[in-house]
Amino acid sequence: MRRQHSRMFVALVWAAFWLILPERSWAASGQEGQSDLALVLAVDASGSIDARDFTLQLNGIASAFRHSEVLDAIQSGPAGAIDVALLLWGGEIDETVSSGWFRISTEGEAEQFAAHITTASRRAYFGTTAVGNAIMAALVLLREIAERADRHCIDVSGDGKETAVLRRRHVAVSPAYARFTAESLNVTINALAIENEEADLGQWYRLNIVTNDGFVMTVNRADAFGKAIQSKLLREIRPLRLTRPLIPQRPSMRLLLASDAQTP
């Protein structure tokens, strides 16, 4: 009975987030073919991130995708392509900003995504830090192209712990439940902790955000973000397949939701 209730709750949460996520974009919807990885770059745009640190994060991501080593990693996979989307997050789920999906398989496509990243802007300085909401919004994005990517990954970066759930003044999914949902859908969550204000943020991400097959990287200042995100992307695009634990095959996003909806 508890398992049935859990599945029903997953389906209800999915439905709610699917309906209220703003500005769903289909930038890559017209492109056919499989990709090796669907990656959501979930970047902290909450009130704890000032304008300088926000720009450093975006410029670091853009610089990484312009680096030849990252492009070589993308082209080295079986499909020679990945799908990537930027998600800016803060507090309320309806305040998230998404770039939509970009297919990257060539230098020109990598440059197109990098150029888009450098011009991205957030709507406002979101007051709270809702990491759980960010993960759920990222999962909704992944659902758009789940069937064509071999692997699914959420790359969370930020400089603070969850505050939305603690304050109870906003609609928020707890980080623990968001991670549970991701693991149920066979989605990997990795994290990059900017420990310029909270020295134990990396440990908090490890305990509350990262999935069993994920990893955490840390930097102690925002201006070190660029080099770290490049290393992180290389590790995500070219995973150490031989060291990954063998786990039972979990149902896909589409199949899991369909079975949940039919649960009596």
Secondary structure, DSSP 8 states (H G I E B T S, - for coil): -HHHHHHHHHHHHHHHHHHH------TTTT--S-BSEEEEEEEE-BTTS-HHHHHHHHHHHHHHHTSHHHHHHHHTSSSS-EEEEEEEE-SSGGG-EE---EEE-SHHHHHHHHHHHHT---SS-BSS--HHHHHHHHHHHHHHTGGGBS-EEEEEEESS---HHHHTSS----HHHHHHHHHHTT-EEEEEEETTS-TTHHHHHHHHT--TT--EEEESSGGGHHHHHHHHHHHHHS--GGGS--------HHHHHHHHHT--
